[in-house]
């Protein structure tokens, strides 16, 4: 991790600070609390276009908190500075045939920035996981511990380097998905997992949303141990609807489980093995949302998997484009119509909708995160004030 004097850039106009150590960061936060300033924490900037535009906040470049701190492949534990680029961590793990189980994706291409800008701290702060979340758990399930500085300008440590750590409150779970509104992350410790030695993608073609959901549910309930399940509908360009199921592990096991999967899904039609590189392109496309790349407005809708088709039934007739991940539990929507229609469809299906990508004017008036019920919102507010009593991290980005 980089440490030392606070860095400055003569090309900047004075509205960006680059602390190079925890004491410098704490001093910056303390000064903001005294003066009533607001701080916009920025790592790689891959999610800068998420949420309402930020005005009047002092930007804090967290790049000084980058770099590998400790990695023990035998113990499946990695510690790194929060600003360490995600792609560097993934490359390091791949060299040891290991991986981040929750399959994070780089948000930069989705939000119009250059690929490779996501940091591990940003991944944790957003709490967004990829296709393997279905079988391996979410970001919060793999964060063992962290170091951070609160809005009180207090440096603190939570969790540890072991999976079973029950000392104090489970703050790692609280920080995941907090979007930088509780504390400034400086260091994170994650458990990692062995990567599958082999993988195969089984596909069904031509299913409608209801059939796809049924097929994915059957596959997930089978003995095949499917690691990811997704569905892309037919495209206007003649590409057939594709329901994809990924199986990972040792080669003999993968082959046997694929055979069992093909037998279990016979009622839905012919099950084919998607060859490489098509299989890799399919899953990579889900990480960048390539099928929806030309949609100016992008929504992320979380619902119970069985209710995904209900969201499509409500919004496809009024122009929504879509795809399923998480066996139907995650619906990505390209839809520039009435935002309240999306939120209503999500709520009716027992879920919630997040506005991920939109023009600035729309982001300024529509909250990125679905408004919470009054009781839950009050509890969330109390938690934020416990960490940040002066609202140093409240930039207006989330209302």
Secondary structure, DSSP 8 states (H G I E B T S, - for coil): ---SS-B--TTS-S-EEB--SHHHHHHHHHHHHHHT--EEEESS-TTTTSSS---S-EEEEGGGS-SEEEEETTTTEEEEETTSBHHHHHHHHHHTTEE-TT-----TTTTTS-TT--BHHHHHHHT---TTHHHH--GGGTEEEEEEEETTS-EEEEE-SSS---SS--HHHHHTT-TTSSEEEEEEEEE-EE--SEEEEEEEES--HHHHHHHHHHHHTSTT-EEEEEEE---TTS---EEEEEEEESHHHHHHHHHHHHHHTGGG---EEE-TTHHHHHHHHHHHTGGGTT-SSEEEEE--GGGHHHHHHHHGGGT-EEEEEGGGTEEEEE--S-HHHHHHHHHHTT-EEEEEE--HHHHHHS-SS----HHHHHHHHHHHHHH-TT-TT--STT-
